[in-house]
Amino acid sequence: MTTQQLLGRLQEDAKAITEYIRNEVQPASLHILNQKPSADRWSAIECIEHLNRYHSFYLDEIERALSRIDSTSKNEAVKYSWLGKKFITMMEPSNSRQHKTLKHMNPSNSVLPKNTVEVFLNGQARLQALLQQAESKNINAGKVR
């Protein structure tokens, strides 16, 4: 996959996720969003809060990485570190295997307000802006921890 193909796919995914959250999740009541499929599973709003916690880390990291890239866009094959490949594989929607999260990223049993969804949508908007900014950069030259 080339860098431009990757950025295009990520932009499409971010738009689709934003649409879904806006149309299907945001209109739901807080009561519905807090319902858990079982006692040991997360509610919908806990899932969104988990993503918010990762947004708050990774969006800053991506912004920092993009600010350090001087070279302009090259449509070349995407290069990943071994750890990057591992995390991508873990997070693929087709991967049904569950993984434990870091304790501070686990929102289980949190009391979460309805604006948790708004925070997520704001993060998605920021992500989309960063993906657009990345189109003019050689993303293989950047590193995100």
Secondary structure as GFF3:
##gff-version 3
##sequence-region A 1 145
A	DSSP	alpha_helix	3	20	.	.	.	ID=ss1
A	DSSP	pi_helix	21	25	.	.	.	ID=ss2
A	DSSP	alpha_helix	30	33	.	.	.	ID=ss3
A	DSSP	alpha_helix	44	68	.	.	.	ID=ss4
A	DSSP	alpha_helix	82	91	.	.	.	ID=ss5
A	DSSP	three_ten_helix	103	105	.	.	.	ID=ss6
A	DSSP	alpha_helix	115	134	.	.	.	ID=ss7
A	DSSP	three_ten_helix	139	141	.	.	.	ID=ss8
###
